[in-house]
Amino acid sequence: MAEKIEVTSGVPYGTGGSRELLLDLYRPSDDRDWGRRSGWVFIHGGGWRNGSRDVFSRQATHLAQTLGAVCVSIDYRLSGEAPFPAALEDAKCAVRWLRANAETHGVDPERIGVAGGSAGGHLAAMVGTTWKRSDFEGTGGHPDVSSHVSGMVLFNPVLDMAYTARHGNAQKAINAFLEADVDQAAERYAEASPITHATADTPPCLILHGTADATVPYEQSVIFQTKLQRLGVRAELFAAEGATHGFFQRDDWFDKTLQRMTSYIASLWSE
């Protein structure tokens, strides 16, 4: 029998520019003692230019039901409203909000992770790799709280902007997000790439990627994993053979990726 959960929609978590940013909160009921709960920030995809926070509702619900996790799924400023690094600043603000409210929601502040798909996977990876970069924090709220995360789950993420622009089908979306073409702004593309910022202090990650992804090339996930492993960081790759972009939401892959994500998260803080 599935555990009961509480879902609260449209919770303000900070400000982006001059407007309020919202999230949906998924938390287990208080009928069961879950012990030290983890907290997860989910970030939707959509090429940084569209998408909505309800896209990860099934994954957030599942983690709340099976692991007792407290999950939030967020809105953020899209590229039509503000270019990079605005969306990253918003994502970091959401992590700070969750940590600032950890006691209220029964979250262990040392067990906060971030997850996302496609463009959201890029933002999640940037949150995980740039936690020492104060210039990416923004001014959205909770300035004295850390945006550090202890784990990442990345679904077909963009990890190398230049590689993806040159070898995938996301050039227009990337150009709009970075306000520059790859051949004219190498430094900006590198600055916006998680692979640039990966160090031995990067938190562990699980990458789930379809090998036939024509939008965000699978190969850059392999390269990212290899770099992290050479740095001594735990990095696992779920290779979905023959799967295309966004595969993890489709019926033939949804349960498989959900189970892999759940077992991975359960292993992060196993005692």
C-alpha positions, -999 to 999 in steps of 0.1 A, spaced: 0 0 0 14 34 -10 22 58 17 1 89 19 17 122 9 9 158 10 12 180 -20 12 218 -17 13 237 -50 25 272 -57 48 278 -27 69 309 -30 106 301 -27 123 333 -37 124 360 -63 138 360 -98 144 395 -111 112 413 -100 89 384 -98 80 356 -73 93 321 -80 71 291 -71 75 254 -63 53 224 -56 61 206 -24 57 168 -20 62 154 14 52 122 32 25 124 58 35 123 94 19 89 100 52 71 98 86 79 113 110 80 83 140 90 103 165 113 86 146 124 54 164 135 23 153 165 3 153 167 -35 149 197 -58 135 187 -93 142 210 -122 122 206 -154 135 207 -190 123 224 -221 153 239 -237 156 266 -210 127 283 -228 96 264 -218 83 236 -196 65 235 -162 72 223 -127 47 195 -128 67 174 -152 85 155 -124 53 151 -103 54 113 -106 90 110 -96 86 134 -67 55 115 -55 73 82 -57 103 93 -37 80 107 -10 61 75 -8 89 50 -9 118 68 8 101 94 28 119 121 8 107 157 8 107 169 -28 101 202 -45 96 208 -82 104 243 -93 97 271 -117 126 292 -128 132 321 -152 132 309 -188 155 322 -215 128 345 -230 127 363 -197 164 363 -187 194 345 -201 221 325 -183 229 325 -154 194 335 -142 179 300 -143 209 287 -124 205 314 -97 169 304 -93 178 267 -90 204 275 -63 178 297 -45 155 267 -44 182 246 -27 188 273 -2 150 276 5 148 238 11 178 239 35 165 271 52 131 252 58 146 218 65 135 217 101 99 227 92 97 199 67 117 173 85 146 173 61 182 165 70 201 196 57 231 173 50 210 151 27 198 175 0 201 165 -36 191 179 -70 176 163 -101 166 174 -135 160 165 -171 176 179 -203 179 216 -197 169 209 -161 196 182 -160 221 209 -171 209 232 -143 210 204 -117 246 196 -128 255 232 -126 241 235 -91 262 204 -81 295 216 -97 295 253 -89 286 253 -52 318 272 -44 310 300 -70 294 328 -51 289 348 -83 263 322 -94 242 324 -63 220 354 -73 199 376 -49 167 356 -49 166 349 -11 182 331 18 217 346 11 233 331 43 223 295 34 244 271 14 233 258 -20 256 228 -17 240 194 -26 250 159 -17 238 141 -47 226 146 -83 203 126 -106 206 138 -142 183 127 -170 197 132 -205 215 163 -192 234 189 -212 269 187 -196 291 203 -223 274 233 -241 299 234 -270 298 197 -276 260 196 -275 257 226 -298 280 211 -324 268 175 -322 232 177 -311 199 193 -322 197 219 -295 217 247 -311 189 273 -312 179 267 -276 215 270 -264 221 301 -285 190 318 -270 200 307 -234 235 320 -237 227 348 -261 257 338 -283 267 314 -310 292 286 -301 318 298 -326 317 334 -312 317 328 -275 338 298 -265 345 312 -230 308 318 -223 299 282 -235 326 268 -212 315 289 -182 279 275 -187 291 239 -189 291 216 -158 321 197 -172 342 228 -169 334 231 -132 337 194 -122 363 189 -94 371 163 -68 345 181 -46 317 175 -70 289 154 -53 281 119 -65 258 116 -95 237 92 -115 233 100 -152 205 84 -171 208 89 -209 195 73 -241 222 61 -265 202 73 -295 196 108 -282 199 132 -312 191 163 -292 216 160 -263 244 136 -274 249 105 -251 286 107 -257 290 138 -235 275 120 -206 302 93 -210 329 120 -211 315 137 -180 313 104 -161 349 96 -171 361 129 -158 343 125 -125 356 90 -120 392 101 -127 387 128 -100 376 101 -76 339 111 -76 312 84 -76 295 87 -111 272 61 -124 257 60 -159 224 43 -168 227 37 -206 193 33 -222 201 14 -253 184 28 -284 164 54 -264 159 89 -277 156 123 -259 131 124 -230 130 86 -228 127 85 -191 91 98 -192 79 72 -217 61 40 -207 88 16 -219 114 33 -198 96 51 -170 95 22 -144 131 12 -152 145 47 -147 123 53 -116 136 21 -100 172 30 -108 168 65 -94 152 52 -63 178 26 -56 206 51 -62 192 77 -39 186 50 -12 223 40 -15 236 76 -11 231 78 26 228 41 36 241 35 71 
